[in-house]
Amino acid sequence: MIYPAMKYATYFTGLLLAVSIMHTACAQPDLSEINARRIQTTRNTMWVLGGWATANIASGLVLRPQAEAHLRYFHEMNIWWNVINLGLATGGFIGTLRQQPGDFDEWQTFREQQKTEQILLFNAGLDLAYITTGIFLTEKAKNTPSDQLRLKGYGQSLMLQGGFLFLYDLSAFIIHKKQNQAGYRLMIAPGAQQIGLRLSF
């Protein structure tokens, strides 16, 4: 049950990576275009996360009532987990609507890019923790007959959700990093008293 879902999760994030790279402009962008690209990429990734969350909530609500054994708990965890994901995606998308590409100077552009990349890497680390927790719960279920079904269902759900989020965050990081390398690079001259930003293409 979990493996076909992981296959679709991999395809989902791979599609995100391919589409975003294809939309990377080939022309030399100015500072406003660099910010517009970052904002649009973030907006696209919020759509992906929101789509994943909505699909999990809808399928969970449909399948949970008729599911048996541990699958009932599997769908239950998927629902609650993705209610949170949907909230994060909605908040993130609304946040991008408040940003205007022309509002960022060179230093702010650099800081926003770095902040985005750091958040995605931190989230990827959390995703691995979710997967590990899911494995732990699944193994614990084998030695806990009284709560075996719930632990197994929750554990498999955490492995699925953590696996998807890891692919999602890693793909988003690669996309943003590629745009960063193609758009600009922070230059600190040896012995200089100031930090400058040089556009490089």
Residue pairs with C-beta under 8 A, 6 or more apart in sequence:
1 71
1 74
1 156
2 74
2 156
2 159
2 160
5 160
6 160
6 163
6 164
9 52
9 160
9 163
9 164
9 167
10 167
12 48
12 52
12 164
12 167
13 48
13 164
13 167
13 168
13 170
13 171
14 171
16 44
16 45
16 48
16 168
16 171
16 172
16 175
17 171
17 174
17 175
19 44
20 41
20 44
20 45
20 175
21 175
21 178
23 40
24 37
24 178
24 179
24 182
25 33
25 37
28 199
28 201
29 37
29 183
29 201
30 199
31 104
31 105
31 106
31 109
31 184
31 199
32 101
32 102
33 101
34 109
34 179
34 183
34 184
34 199
35 99
35 101
35 102
35 103
35 104
35 109
35 112
36 101
37 179
37 183
38 112
38 113
38 116
38 176
38 179
39 96
39 99
39 101
40 96
41 172
41 175
41 176
41 179
42 92
42 96
42 116
43 93
43 96
45 92
45 168
45 172
45 175
46 89
46 90
46 92
46 93
46 96
47 89
47 93
48 168
49 85
49 88
49 89
49 92
49 168
50 85
50 86
50 89
50 90
50 93
52 82
52 85
52 164
52 168
53 82
53 83
53 85
53 86
53 89
54 82
54 86
56 78
56 79
56 81
56 82
56 85
56 161
57 78
57 79
57 82
57 83
57 86
59 75
59 78
60 75
60 76
60 78
60 79
60 82
61 79
63 71
63 75
64 72
64 75
64 76
64 79
67 74
67 75
69 149
69 153
70 141
70 148
70 149
70 150
70 152
70 153
70 156
71 153
72 149
72 153
73 149
73 150
73 152
73 153
73 154
73 157
74 153
74 154
74 156
74 157
75 153
75 157
76 153
76 157
77 153
77 154
77 157
77 158
77 161
78 157
78 160
78 161
81 157
81 158
81 161
82 161
104 112
106 196
106 197
107 195
107 197
109 184
109 197
110 184
110 186
110 197
113 176
113 180
113 184
116 176
117 173
117 176
117 177
117 180
120 169
120 170
120 172
120 173
120 176
121 169
121 173
123 165
123 169
124 166
124 169
124 170
124 173
126 165
127 162
127 163
127 165
127 166
127 169
128 162
128 166
129 162
130 158
130 159
130 161
130 162
130 165
131 158
131 159
131 162
131 163
131 166
133 155
133 158
133 162
134 154
134 155
134 156
134 157
134 158
134 159
134 160
134 162
135 155
135 159
136 155
137 151
137 152
137 154
137 155
137 158
138 151
138 152
138 155
138 156
138 159
139 155
140 151
140 155
141 147
141 148
141 149
141 150
141 151
141 152
141 155
142 148
144 151
182 201
183 199
183 200
183 201
184 197
184 198
184 199
184 200
185 197
185 198
185 200
186 195
186 197
186 198
187 195
187 196
187 197
187 198
188 195
188 196
189 196
